[in-house]
């Protein structure tokens, strides 16, 4: 069973403050081949708060979100002898802030930007590294979660021309930057 409780408050016609608490899960299962242990369901308790607002006669949209996710039995992919398996980390926390901006400064032109900060670490995870088993059981508490960069940023712009017969032509340019990240839980 999962659930979600939320509060919304409209400060004005164009501004919304909100907060939610929700729970979720990802089903457990068995690793292919039957030689590895089964893995448990992943559980999450998620907190989120933020605001969304339209400014400048609805030509600018600004969104700010802060979140915190508490994981129990986080499912972690590991590679053992060219086979991918899923194992459970005991506990992990992911928290961060995202700021988004969308502006339409003139007819046909749209500019968007996003800046995100993330702190995602294992709170408790003892495991062996299948690539370096000689290191024995390792405590990965405080290590970064896989594919969880601390900072990310993107910027895009798009121009739209209206053509005959209700057709449209779009030109778009995007730039994206992502901070360093780890692809294994051992960092």
Secondary structure, 3 states (H helix, E strand, C coil): CCCEEEEEEEEECCEEEEEEEEEEEECCECCCCCCCCCECCEEEEEEEEEEEEEECCCCEEEEEEEEEEEEEEEEEEEEECCEEEEEEEEEEEEEEEEEEEEEEEECCEEEEEEEEEEEEEEEECEEECCCCHHHCEEECCCCECCCCCCEEEEEEEEEEEECHHHCEEEEEEEEEEECCCCCCCCC
